[in-house]
Amino acid sequence: MGSPVEESPRLIVCDTGPLLHLHQVHLLDLLPLAGRVLAPPAVLEEVLSVDPIPDWVEVRALDKTFADEARAWIQAGLLHAGEAHALGLAKQVDANWFLTDDTAARLIAQQEGLEVHGSLGVVLWAAVEGHLDRAAAEAALDGLRDSSLWISQSVLQKARDALDELLA
């Protein structure tokens, strides 16, 4: 009988929002638990204005085709540079997860067939995987509500309901 096949780590491309918001609630270290984290230089430029980037974030430049696509999204006024370049990188590397807290980036990524999550989704994932207990997950949701991330009351309630359901 052969040895078990080891799963390759999840490939995650992150735009600026989740890096900043998870940092603000002291949960940025959840990301490498979820997989390999990549970000384009445009995202790092935005994040560096606030804090140093952890060394586990891999910086990856866009190939010309994907850089051109990102530029088109920016010129059309659909996305800002960080979201556009991160989305282009997610397509380029065929990411398992695209992390964004931006509604427009989420919609375009979903149209492009990517699995999209935001900061709230990372907290829910961490709770399900046992990286956060219920109290820590609830505190994280409260922290995100109080961070620079704008969350509607209905989205926050859906996240709380999801947490109840997932941890039932």
C-alpha positions in Angstrom: 0.0 0.0 0.0 1.4 3.4 -1.0 1.9 6.3 1.3 -0.9 8.8 1.7 -0.8 11.7 -0.7 -0.2 14.9 1.1 -2.5 17.7 0.1 -0.9 20.8 -1.3 -1.5 23.9 0.7 -4.4 26.1 -0.3 -3.3 29.0 -2.6 -4.7 32.3 -1.3 -4.4 35.7 -3.0 -5.2 38.6 -0.7 -6.0 42.2 -1.5 -5.4 45.0 1.0 -8.6 44.9 3.0 -8.3 41.6 4.8 -4.6 42.2 5.5 -5.4 45.5 7.2 -8.6 44.4 8.9 -7.3 41.1 10.3 -4.2 43.0 11.5 -6.4 45.5 13.3 -8.0 42.7 15.3 -4.7 40.9 15.9 -5.8 37.9 13.8 -3.5 38.3 10.7 -1.7 35.1 11.7 -4.8 33.1 10.8 -4.0 33.5 7.1 -0.9 31.3 6.9 -2.9 28.6 8.7 -5.3 28.6 5.8 -2.6 28.2 3.1 0.1 30.0 1.1 -0.7 33.7 1.0 0.3 35.7 -2.1 -0.2 39.4 -2.8 0.8 41.6 -5.7 3.2 44.6 -5.2 0.3 47.0 -5.5 -1.3 45.5 -2.3 2.0 45.6 -0.4 2.4 49.3 -1.3 -1.0 50.0 0.2 -0.4 47.9 3.3 3.2 49.2 3.9 1.7 52.6 4.6 0.2 51.1 7.7 2.4 48.3 8.8 5.2 46.0 7.8 4.2 42.9 5.8 4.7 39.5 7.5 7.4 37.4 5.8 4.9 34.7 5.0 3.2 36.9 2.5 4.7 36.0 -0.9 5.0 39.0 -3.3 4.2 38.0 -6.9 4.2 40.3 -9.9 1.5 40.0 -12.6 2.3 38.7 -16.0 1.5 41.1 -18.8 -1.8 39.5 -19.8 -3.1 39.8 -16.2 -1.6 43.2 -15.6 -3.4 44.5 -18.7 -6.7 43.0 -17.4 -6.1 44.7 -14.0 -5.3 48.0 -15.8 -8.6 47.7 -17.7 -10.6 47.3 -14.5 -8.9 50.3 -13.0 -9.4 52.5 -16.1 -13.1 51.5 -16.3 -13.4 52.7 -12.7 -14.5 49.2 -11.5 -11.7 48.6 -9.0 -8.8 50.4 -7.3 -5.2 49.3 -8.0 -4.9 46.9 -5.0 -8.1 45.0 -5.7 -7.5 44.9 -9.5 -3.9 43.6 -9.2 -4.9 41.1 -6.5 -7.8 39.8 -8.7 -5.4 39.6 -11.7 -3.0 37.6 -9.6 -5.7 35.3 -8.3 -6.6 34.5 -11.9 -2.9 34.2 -12.9 -2.1 31.6 -10.2 -5.5 29.9 -10.2 -6.0 30.7 -6.5 -8.2 28.5 -4.4 -9.3 31.6 -2.4 -9.4 35.2 -3.3 -9.7 37.4 -0.1 -11.3 40.8 -0.4 -13.6 43.0 1.7 -14.5 45.1 -1.3 -18.0 44.4 -2.8 -17.0 45.3 -6.4 -13.9 43.0 -6.3 -16.0 40.2 -4.8 -18.6 40.5 -7.6 -16.1 40.5 -10.4 -14.1 37.7 -8.8 -17.3 35.6 -8.5 -18.0 36.3 -12.2 -14.5 35.1 -13.0 -15.2 31.8 -11.2 -13.1 32.4 -8.1 -14.0 31.3 -4.6 -14.2 34.6 -2.6 -14.0 35.2 1.1 -13.5 38.3 3.2 -12.3 39.0 6.8 -15.5 37.7 8.3 -15.2 34.5 6.2 -11.6 34.0 7.5 -12.9 34.2 11.1 -15.7 31.7 10.4 -13.2 29.3 8.7 -10.9 29.6 11.7 -13.7 28.8 14.1 -14.7 25.7 12.1 -11.1 24.5 11.9 -10.6 25.0 15.6 -8.1 27.8 15.4 -10.6 30.1 17.3 -12.9 28.9 20.0 -16.5 30.3 20.1 -15.6 33.2 22.4 -12.6 34.2 20.4 -14.6 34.0 17.2 -17.3 36.2 18.7 -14.7 38.7 19.9 -13.2 38.7 16.4 -16.5 39.5 14.8 -16.9 42.4 17.4 -13.4 43.5 16.6 -14.0 43.6 12.9 -17.2 45.6 13.5 -15.2 48.1 15.4 -12.3 48.1 12.9 -11.9 50.2 9.8 -14.0 47.6 7.9 -17.5 48.8 7.3 -20.0 46.0 8.0 -23.7 46.4 7.8 -25.7 45.2 10.8 -27.4 42.6 8.6 -24.1 41.2 7.3 -22.7 41.0 10.9 -25.9 39.2 12.0 -25.5 36.7 9.2 -22.0 36.1 10.3 -23.2 35.5 13.9 -25.9 33.2 12.6 -23.4 31.3 10.5 -21.1 30.9 13.5 -24.0 29.5 15.5 -24.9 27.1 12.8 -21.3 26.0 12.1 -20.5 25.5 15.8 -23.8 23.9 16.7 
